[in-house]
């Protein structure tokens, strides 16, 4: 039985965007193959400007059941909310 290739998560930055967005997953033997396959599968209409691939076993996430432990404390830190700050007119991408 053949060994299965690792699973990779694919992130694309669009020409109009400032951040990479998760667009899907694929299997590839290595990072170069993952990049090439991601280009072929997820950027067929030339919408991307940058591709990131990350081996899925390198992605770590919290359990959604523990969301309160991760996100509840930020509600008590009102200084983190942008309502207290004036953004100058010349500042873009906020």
Helices and strands as residue ranges (DSSP letters): E 6-14, E 20-28, H 31-42, E 48-55, G 56-58, G 64-66, H 67-71, G 72-76, G 78-80, G 82-84
